[in-house]
Amino acid sequence: MRTQIIFTVDIDSLPSEGGSFDAPVAVAHPSMLVSQDNGASTSHDGDYQVPVPQEEQIQIWLEDVSRRPSIVIAPVRFIAHTWKDGDGVKTFVTGTPTNPDTQINVLGDDKPLSLPSFMERHAEEYGFDYAATQPLWADDSAPFTAYWKDGGVMAGQDGQATMPRIHNPYVTFDIGNSAGLLNYGLEFAVYVNGNSRGYFWFDPYINVRS
């Protein structure tokens, strides 16, 4: 089971100068597309608390709203802020909790999510390699009504599907077997034509249902 969250970022609306890796600039929650188990994507505003079942794999990436190939948006830091279950709000810590009534150890056995990983390949994404022979214009003696089949320029018929292909850089992690509301911070870097625009962050939600 997998949920994919795609934040669509309008980089033209971002501050003209981003921050540094350790001091990113806070921005409004961007809109998102959510897809579960390779189903159709649904659109939501940035405050939407994405509902997911327990023991779900989560994949999160960011795209330029206009999908310009000159723009790369890469997640670079994932911070687990708070976890709200039936007992109330609990703050994440990376060591032994100093107060077990209010904190959860993300390294312990009782953790609501696994350690996130940063990747750039989607194993389920396929590409297509065209045949090496380049096409020629078809003979113009074919009747106009047959152009759909016999005219124009056709790709070679011995092309091959490939996997995996390079996809947007993304962060992925597994949800545990606890239900609750996860508030997390996502820091991302923006590059335009290979040049850095700086670092930014926002703090969305995932709602883990029982």
N, C-alpha and C positions, 0 to 999 in steps of 0.2 A: 504494500500500500504506500502511495507516495502523493504528497501535495507539493505543487510547484507554485511559488509566489513570485510574480514578476512585477517589480516596481517600475513604472514608466515615468522617467524624469525629463522634464523640460529644462535642459541646461541653460537655455537663454533666460530663464527666470531665476537662476541661482545667483548669489552674490558674485560680483565681477571677480573677486579674489577669494579663493578658498583658503582654508587654514593649512596647518602642517599636519603631519601624521599624528603627532601627540596633542595637537590643539586644533581639531577640525571645527568648521563653522556649522552651527545648528541650522537646519532648514525645516520647512513644513513637510509633513508626511506626504509623499507623492502618491498619486493614484496607483492602483494595482490591478493586475489580472491574476486570477486564481484558477488553477486547473488541478483536478484530482483524478489520479489513475488514468492519465492521458485523455481525459474527457475534455469537452469544450470549455474554453476559458470564460469566466464571468468577470465583469468589471465592478470595481468597488472604490470608494474613496479611501484616503489614507488612514482614516480612523477605524476602518473596519476591523473587527476582531476575528481573524480568520479561524473558522471552526475546523478542527481536525480530530480524528479519533486517537485513542491511545495507541502507542507502539507504531506510529506513523513515521515514515521518512520525509523530511522536509528539505526542499531545495529552494534557495532564494537567489535571485539575480536581479539586475537592474538594466533597463534599456532606455536609450534615447527615445523620446516620445515620437520623433519623426524617423527613427531607425536609420539615421545617417551612418554610413559605414566609416566615416572619418572620426566617429566618436566612440570611445571605449569608456564604460563605467564599471568599475570593479569593486566589489566589497572587499575591505581590507581588515575590518575588525568587527567581531560579534561580541556584545556584552550582555549577559543575562542580568537584568536589573532586579525584577521582582517576580515572585510566583505567588499567586493568590489562590489557595484551595479552600476547602470547607472550614479550615481553622483560621483563615485570615491571611494577611499579607506576610510573606516571608522573603527576606533579602538574601540574595546569593552571596556566598563567600568562596574563595578558592582554597581556603585551609580548613582546619577544624573549626566548627562553629563556636563562637565565644558564648552564644546564648542559644541553646538548641530549641527554645520555644519560639524564636523569631527568625532563625536563620537555617538555611539548607546548605549542606556541603555539596557542591557540584562535582566533587571528586569521590564522594562516598557512595554507598550502596543505594541510599534513598535519594536518588537524583531524578528530576523530571525530564532531563534531556542529556544526551551524550555529548562528548566533546566535539564541537563543530570542526569541519575540515574545509579548506579552500581548494577549489578545483577549477579546471578550465575545459574539461571534456564531459559530455553527456553520453554515457554508454548506450542509451537508447536512441540516439540521433544518428540518422543515416544520411549519406551524401550520394552523389552520382558522378562517375567519371565518364566523360564522353569519349567516343572512339577517337583514336589518334588521327585518322584520315579526316581532313577538313572537307566540308561539303562544297558542291558547285551549284550554280543556278541550274534549275531543271530546264529541259527543252521547251521552247515556247510554242511548239506545235500542238500541245495538248489543248483540247477545248476548254473554254473558260470555266464551264461547270465542273470540270475535273480537276481544277487547280488545288482544291482542298486535299486531294490525294496525290496527284502526280506533279504538281508545280511547287514553286517556292524553294526553300532551303530546308533540308532535313538533316537531323543528326544521324550519325552512323548507327547502325542497328546493333552493334556489338558493344555498346556502353555497359558499364558495370556499376552496380550499387556498391557503396563503400560504407564502412563503419569503423570506429566512430568518427565524427567530424568535429572540428574545433567549434565550440559554442561560446556563448557569453561566460566570462568567469563567474563563478557562483560559490555560495557557501552551503554546506549540507550538514544535517545532523539528524539523529533519531530521537523521537519523543519516547519517554518511558511509559510506565503503566499507571501513572497518576493523573487525575483530572485536575484542571486548574487553569488560571489565566496567566500567561507568560507575557511580561512586558520586557522587551529587549531593545538594545541599541545597535544600530547598524551604521558603521562608518564606511564611506566609499570614496574612491579616487576617480577623478574625471580627467580624461586625456582627449585633446582635440588635435587631430593631425599629428599625433605623437607627442604633443606638448602638454605638460601638466597644467590643469586649471586649479589644482589644489584638492583639499580633502574636506568632506562634509559629513554630517550625521543626522539621523532622526531616530525616533523610538516607537515603533509600531507594536502590534499585539498578535498573539496566537492563543486561541481559546481551545484547550484540550478537553474534549468531552468524554464522559465515561460510556 
